[in-house]
Amino acid sequence: ILLQEQIKIFDNLKRNTQQIYQFDQNLKQSLKAELNYYSGELIKLLVEGYESPQEFVDKMGCERYSTILNQIEQKKHQ
């Protein structure tokens, strides 16, 4: 009976470890996707600002930049 209890405990630990690992992998994928999104948005803004600085300023490019930075900052604190 003692061996069966130990096997049960081991199986539970194994299952918990697998769940934690899967959660960790999902979290990494989610963070990677967000990083790619924000990187893409910042690159678009930089290209717009480089190609036509006045249009960038007129089209509220600076505000978009601030918005993206604020979103990134919020993600850091989650």
C-alpha positions in Angstrom: 0.0 0.0 0.0 2.8 2.4 0.8 4.3 1.9 -2.7 0.9 2.6 -4.3 0.6 5.9 -2.3 4.1 6.9 -3.4 3.2 6.2 -7.0 0.1 8.3 -6.7 2.1 11.1 -5.2 4.6 10.9 -8.0 1.9 10.8 -10.7 0.3 14.0 -9.2 3.7 15.7 -9.1 4.3 14.7 -12.7 0.9 16.0 -13.8 1.4 19.3 -11.9 4.8 19.7 -13.4 3.4 19.2 -16.9 0.7 21.7 -16.3 3.2 24.3 -15.0 5.4 23.7 -18.0 2.5 24.1 -20.4 1.4 27.3 -18.7 5.0 28.6 -18.9 5.2 27.7 -22.6 1.8 29.5 -23.3 3.0 32.5 -21.4 6.2 32.7 -23.4 4.3 32.4 -26.7 1.9 35.2 -25.6 4.7 37.5 -24.6 6.6 36.8 -27.8 3.5 37.6 -29.9 3.1 40.9 -27.9 6.7 41.8 -28.4 6.5 41.2 -32.1 3.3 43.3 -32.3 4.8 46.3 -30.4 8.1 46.0 -32.3 6.2 46.1 -35.6 4.2 49.1 -34.5 7.3 51.0 -33.4 9.1 50.2 -36.6 6.2 51.5 -38.6 6.2 54.7 -36.7 10.0 55.2 -37.1 9.7 54.6 -40.9 6.8 57.1 -41.1 8.8 59.7 -39.1 11.9 59.2 -41.3 10.1 59.3 -44.6 8.0 62.4 -43.9 8.7 64.0 -40.5 6.1 66.8 -40.9 3.4 64.4 -41.9 4.4 62.2 -38.9 3.9 65.1 -36.5 0.7 66.3 -38.2 -0.9 62.9 -38.1 -0.4 62.5 -34.3 2.6 60.2 -34.7 4.0 61.4 -31.4 0.7 60.5 -29.7 0.7 57.0 -31.2 4.3 56.6 -30.0 3.4 57.6 -26.5 0.4 55.3 -26.6 2.5 52.3 -27.6 5.1 53.1 -24.9 2.3 53.4 -22.3 0.9 50.0 -23.4 4.4 48.4 -23.1 4.8 50.0 -19.6 1.4 48.6 -18.5 2.4 45.1 -19.7 5.6 45.3 -17.6 3.5 45.8 -14.5 1.1 42.9 -15.1 
